[in-house]
Amino acid sequence: MLEFPLQLIDGILRQYSVAHAILLLFVFALLAGVVKKSMRLTGLQFVVFGLIFFLTPISQHPMYFQYLGLGLMVVGPVIFIAAED
């Protein structure tokens, strides 16, 4: 009875890597920071997710996600310092 939905979900999820799931989490976390109207929180989120992207093993995702992580780690402190909260 539950086999069909699980096979359907498994078929969809096989197309994505770990980094895609982390990216989706980052987007949801970024939306939460925007709702709170806190630039410091947004800067911290950039740094944390940048570290997660950068430290995730390269075998788990394509190389450009590590470059994204490096960019987020550079931009995050700038946003945090520039915040006037």
N, C-alpha and C positions, 0 to 999 in steps of 0.2 A: 504494500500500500504506500509506503514512504519511499520506495525505491525510485520511482520516476522523478519526483522533485529533487531528490539528492543527486541523481545522475544529471539532471538538467543544470543544477547549480555547479556541480563538479565540471561539467563541460564548459561552462562560462568562465569559471575561475582558473582553468588551466591556461588560458590565454594571457594571464597577467602574472607579473613577478611580485616579489616581496616589496620592491620599491614602489610599485603602483599602489599597493595597499597603504604604504607609509605616506605617499603623496596624497591619497584621499584623506587620511587622517590629518595631514598638515592643512589641507583646505578647510576641513571642518573646524580645526583649532583656530585657524586664521579668522574664520567667520565669528567664532566665539570672542576673539579679541576685538574685532570690529564692533560687535554688539556691546561689549563692555566699554568701548571708546577709550581704550588704554593703549597708548603707543609703547609704553614700557613692556607691557605684556606681549605685544606683537613683536618687539625686538627680542625678547627672551625666547619666544616661540621660534623665531628665525634661527637663533643660535642653536637651540636644542635640536630642532629638526635638521639643521645643517650638520650637526655632529652625528646624528643618527644616519643620515644619508652617507656621510663621509666614512663612517666606521663600519657600515654594513659590508660584509665580504663581497668582493667583485664578482664572485661566482653566482651570487643571488640576483644580480640585476645588471643592466648595461652600464657602460662606463660613464655616460653622460649624467647619470644620477649622482655620481661622485663629484662631478664638476658643479652640479646644482648645489650639493651640500657645501662645497667650498665657497661658492658665491653667497649662500645664505649665511655662512659663518662670518663673512666679511661685512655683509650688509646689516646683519642683526645688531652688532654693537653700535653702529652708526645710528640706527633707528632708536636704540635704547638711550644713547647720549643726547640725541636731538629731541627726545620727548619732553614735554613741559607739564606732565601730569603732577 
